[in-house]
């Protein structure tokens, strides 16, 4: 019995198999597996398993893992059934169906001593940002302006001005100014609410920036490895030249300390041989 689903990455090849339990059963069988999405029940694929050429009891097929649209993991199940005919119409009563569960989830790349789980990283960032937003002060609500009272007072002033005789005081400019004041007050905008869209945009950008930082760090580590290898090669060449130079100097010192003895006989010119006398042969 399968205890936990096997985790595989989207597009990764994996094996679906069925093993006939009875070793004495020589009846020809045909095995077919159906792959379902556990959450939705959707049929993802129908696969015919091939009988192994090295073990007649084993039926197996290598397939590619389906995608993970959510990015948070996708559970699938492969249900293998045994049939007695190649058309898969008569299911065998001797063998029950076998289920194999898989978790389709991208495995984070390993950098250094551990991997980066982007889902955990995203949750951590969201948690930190949520706590930070909770500490922000609540925007103060502006009190409602008593515009009705203001307009009432302005109307009262207009009425009093209209009562003044025209020949005593011309209130036309004052009335015009009052009208402009009323219009300006009516056109005042409502207090704006606190705009957090830049903060939220920066929050959503954090995972991408972290991924870029991880990739950059990985590239930097590779470059450091290349630089170290280069330094090692340079040091080995310098060491080799140093050894050869010391060996050459040591040989010269050894030769300079040796004395060569040449016998005097080697310096004396040898006497030329006398010509042969052939007169008695004539």
C-alpha positions as CSV (number, residue, x, y, z in Angstrom):
1,X,0.0,0.0,0.0
2,X,1.4,3.4,-1.0
3,X,1.8,5.6,2.1
4,X,2.7,9.0,0.5
5,X,2.6,10.2,-3.1
6,X,5.8,10.3,-5.1
7,X,6.8,13.9,-5.9
8,X,7.8,14.6,-9.5
9,X,8.3,17.8,-11.5
10,X,6.0,18.8,-14.4
11,X,7.2,17.2,-17.6
12,X,9.5,14.8,-15.8
13,X,9.3,11.2,-17.1
14,X,8.0,8.6,-14.6
15,X,6.9,4.9,-14.7
16,X,3.3,3.6,-14.3
17,X,3.4,-0.2,-13.7
18,X,1.4,-3.2,-12.6
19,X,2.8,-6.4,-11.2
20,X,0.9,-9.7,-11.5
21,X,1.1,-11.3,-8.0
22,X,0.6,-14.9,-9.0
23,X,3.9,-16.3,-10.3
24,X,2.2,-19.5,-11.5
25,X,-0.4,-17.8,-13.6
26,X,0.6,-18.1,-17.3
27,X,-2.6,-16.6,-18.7
28,X,-2.0,-13.8,-21.2
29,X,-3.2,-10.5,-19.7
30,X,-3.4,-6.9,-20.9
31,X,-3.1,-3.9,-18.6
32,X,-4.3,-0.4,-19.0
33,X,-4.0,2.6,-16.7
34,X,-6.1,5.7,-16.4
35,X,-4.6,8.9,-14.9
36,X,-6.9,11.3,-13.0
37,X,-6.6,14.6,-11.3
38,X,-7.4,13.8,-7.7
39,X,-8.9,17.2,-6.9
40,X,-11.2,17.6,-10.0
41,X,-11.6,14.0,-11.1
42,X,-10.7,14.9,-14.6
43,X,-9.4,12.1,-16.8
44,X,-5.9,13.2,-17.9
45,X,-4.7,10.2,-19.9
46,X,-5.4,6.6,-20.8
47,X,-2.2,4.5,-21.1
48,X,-1.6,0.9,-22.3
49,X,1.1,-0.8,-20.3
50,X,3.7,-3.0,-22.1
51,X,4.7,-6.4,-20.8
52,X,8.3,-6.5,-19.8
53,X,10.5,-8.6,-22.0
54,X,12.5,-9.8,-19.0
55,X,9.7,-10.4,-16.6
56,X,6.3,-11.6,-17.9
57,X,4.6,-10.5,-14.6
58,X,5.6,-6.9,-15.0
59,X,3.6,-4.4,-17.2
60,X,5.1,-0.9,-17.4
61,X,5.1,2.3,-19.3
62,X,7.2,5.5,-19.1
63,X,5.2,8.7,-19.5
64,X,5.7,12.4,-18.9
65,X,4.2,14.2,-15.9
66,X,1.3,16.6,-16.6
67,X,1.7,20.3,-15.9
68,X,0.9,22.0,-12.6
69,X,-1.2,25.1,-13.6
70,X,-1.5,26.4,-10.0
71,X,2.2,26.2,-9.2
72,X,1.3,24.9,-5.7
73,X,1.3,21.2,-6.5
74,X,-1.1,18.9,-8.3
75,X,-2.1,15.4,-7.0
76,X,-2.8,12.7,-9.6
77,X,-3.6,9.0,-9.4
78,X,-2.9,6.3,-11.9
79,X,-5.4,3.3,-11.7
80,X,-4.1,0.2,-13.5
81,X,-6.6,-2.5,-14.4
82,X,-6.0,-6.0,-15.8
83,X,-8.0,-7.4,-18.8
84,X,-8.2,-10.7,-20.5
85,X,-8.5,-9.3,-24.0
86,X,-6.5,-6.8,-26.1
87,X,-9.6,-4.7,-26.7
88,X,-9.9,-4.0,-22.9
89,X,-13.5,-5.1,-22.7
90,X,-13.3,-8.0,-20.3
91,X,-11.7,-7.1,-16.9
92,X,-10.0,-9.9,-15.1
93,X,-11.7,-11.1,-11.9
94,X,-8.4,-12.6,-10.6
95,X,-6.6,-9.3,-10.0
96,X,-7.8,-6.1,-8.5
97,X,-6.9,-2.6,-9.6
98,X,-3.8,-1.0,-8.4
99,X,-3.5,2.8,-7.6
100,X,-0.4,4.9,-7.7
101,X,-0.4,8.4,-6.4
102,X,1.9,11.2,-7.5
103,X,2.4,14.9,-6.5
104,X,3.2,17.1,-9.5
105,X,5.3,19.9,-8.1
106,X,8.4,21.7,-9.4
107,X,11.4,21.0,-7.3
108,X,13.3,24.2,-6.4
109,X,17.0,24.3,-7.7
110,X,19.6,23.6,-5.2
111,X,22.1,26.3,-4.4
112,X,24.9,25.6,-1.9
113,X,23.7,23.4,0.9
114,X,19.9,23.7,0.5
115,X,17.1,24.4,-2.0
116,X,14.8,27.4,-2.4
117,X,11.1,26.7,-1.9
118,X,9.4,29.5,-3.8
119,X,6.0,28.8,-2.3
120,X,7.4,29.0,1.2
121,X,9.3,32.1,0.2
122,X,6.1,33.7,-1.2
123,X,4.1,32.9,2.0
124,X,6.9,34.3,4.2
125,X,7.0,37.6,2.2
126,X,3.2,37.9,2.3
127,X,3.2,37.3,6.1
128,X,5.9,39.9,6.7
129,X,4.2,42.5,4.5
130,X,0.8,41.8,6.2
131,X,2.4,42.4,9.6
132,X,4.0,45.5,8.3
133,X,0.7,46.9,7.0
134,X,-0.9,46.2,10.3
135,X,1.6,48.6,12.0
136,X,0.7,51.5,9.6
137,X,-1.4,54.2,11.3
138,X,-5.0,54.3,10.3
139,X,-5.7,57.3,8.1
140,X,-7.5,60.1,9.9
141,X,-11.1,60.6,8.7
142,X,-11.8,64.2,7.9
143,X,-14.9,65.5,9.7
144,X,-17.9,66.3,7.5
145,X,-18.0,69.9,6.5
146,X,-21.2,71.8,7.4
147,X,-21.7,72.9,3.8
148,X,-25.5,73.4,4.4
149,X,-24.8,75.9,7.2
150,X,-22.2,77.7,5.1
151,X,-24.6,77.9,2.1
152,X,-27.3,79.1,4.4
153,X,-25.2,81.8,5.9
154,X,-24.1,83.0,2.4
155,X,-27.7,83.1,1.3
156,X,-28.6,85.2,4.3
157,X,-25.9,87.7,3.4
158,X,-27.2,87.9,-0.1
159,X,-30.7,88.6,1.1
160,X,-29.5,91.3,3.4
161,X,-27.5,92.9,0.6
162,X,-30.5,92.8,-1.7
163,X,-32.4,94.9,0.8
164,X,-30.0,97.7,0.6
165,X,-31.2,100.5,-1.8
166,X,-29.3,100.6,-5.0
167,X,-28.8,104.3,-4.9
168,X,-27.1,104.1,-1.6
169,X,-24.8,101.0,-2.1
170,X,-24.1,98.9,-5.3
171,X,-23.8,95.3,-4.0
172,X,-23.3,93.7,-7.4
173,X,-19.5,93.1,-7.0
174,X,-20.1,91.6,-3.5
175,X,-22.9,89.4,-4.8
176,X,-20.6,88.2,-7.6
177,X,-17.8,87.3,-5.1
178,X,-20.3,85.4,-2.9
179,X,-21.4,83.4,-5.9
180,X,-17.8,82.5,-6.8
181,X,-17.2,81.4,-3.2
182,X,-20.3,79.1,-3.3
183,X,-19.1,77.7,-6.6
184,X,-15.6,77.1,-5.2
185,X,-16.9,75.3,-2.1
186,X,-19.2,73.1,-4.2
187,X,-16.3,72.1,-6.4
188,X,-14.0,70.9,-3.5
189,X,-13.0,67.2,-4.0
190,X,-13.7,64.6,-1.4
191,X,-10.7,63.7,0.8
192,X,-8.5,61.1,-1.0
193,X,-8.1,57.7,0.5
194,X,-4.7,56.2,1.3
195,X,-3.3,54.7,-1.9
196,X,-1.5,51.4,-1.1
197,X,-1.1,50.3,-4.8
198,X,2.7,51.2,-4.9
199,X,3.3,49.1,-1.8
200,X,1.3,46.1,-3.1
201,X,3.1,46.4,-6.5
202,X,6.4,46.3,-4.7
203,X,5.3,43.2,-2.7
204,X,4.3,41.3,-5.8
205,X,7.7,42.2,-7.3
206,X,9.7,40.8,-4.3
207,X,9.5,37.1,-5.4
208,X,10.9,37.9,-8.9
209,X,13.7,40.0,-7.4
210,X,14.6,37.2,-5.0
211,X,14.6,34.7,-7.8
212,X,16.9,37.0,-9.8
213,X,19.2,37.4,-6.8
214,X,19.4,33.6,-6.4
215,X,20.3,33.2,-10.1
216,X,22.9,36.0,-9.8
217,X,24.4,34.4,-6.7
218,X,24.6,31.1,-8.5
219,X,26.4,32.7,-11.5
220,X,28.8,34.5,-9.0
221,X,29.6,31.1,-7.4
222,X,30.4,29.6,-10.8
223,X,32.6,32.6,-11.7
224,X,34.4,32.2,-8.3
225,X,35.1,28.5,-9.2
226,X,36.5,29.5,-12.5
227,X,38.8,32.1,-10.9
228,X,40.0,29.6,-8.3
229,X,40.8,27.1,-11.1
230,X,42.7,29.8,-13.0
231,X,44.7,30.7,-9.9
232,X,45.6,27.1,-9.3
233,X,46.8,26.7,-12.8
234,X,48.9,29.9,-12.5
235,X,50.4,28.7,-9.2
236,X,51.3,25.3,-10.7
237,X,53.1,26.9,-13.7
238,X,55.0,29.2,-11.4
239,X,55.9,26.2,-9.1
240,X,57.1,24.2,-12.1
241,X,59.3,27.1,-13.4
242,X,60.7,27.5,-9.9
243,X,61.6,23.7,-9.6
244,X,63.3,23.7,-13.1
245,X,65.2,26.9,-12.3
246,X,66.5,25.5,-9.0
247,X,67.5,22.2,-10.6
248,X,69.4,24.0,-13.3
249,X,71.2,26.3,-10.8
250,X,72.1,23.2,-8.6
251,X,73.6,21.4,-11.6
252,X,75.7,24.4,-12.4
253,X,76.9,24.7,-8.8
254,X,77.8,21.0,-8.8
255,X,79.9,21.3,-12.0
256,X,81.7,24.4,-10.7
257,X,82.8,22.5,-7.6
258,X,84.2,19.5,-9.5
259,X,88.0,19.5,-10.6
260,X,89.0,17.6,-13.7
261,X,92.5,16.0,-13.8
262,X,94.2,15.6,-17.1
263,X,97.4,13.5,-17.3
264,X,100.6,15.0,-18.8
265,X,100.8,12.2,-21.3
266,X,97.6,13.4,-22.8
267,X,99.2,16.8,-23.4
268,X,102.5,15.5,-24.9
269,X,102.5,15.2,-28.7
270,X,103.1,11.7,-29.9
271,X,106.1,10.9,-32.1
272,X,105.3,10.2,-35.7
273,X,106.1,6.7,-36.9
274,X,109.2,6.2,-39.0
275,X,108.8,5.3,-42.7
276,X,109.2,1.6,-43.6
277,X,112.5,0.7,-45.3
278,X,111.7,-1.3,-48.5
279,X,115.1,-1.0,-50.2
280,X,116.0,-4.7,-49.5
281,X,113.0,-5.7,-51.5
282,X,114.2,-4.1,-54.7
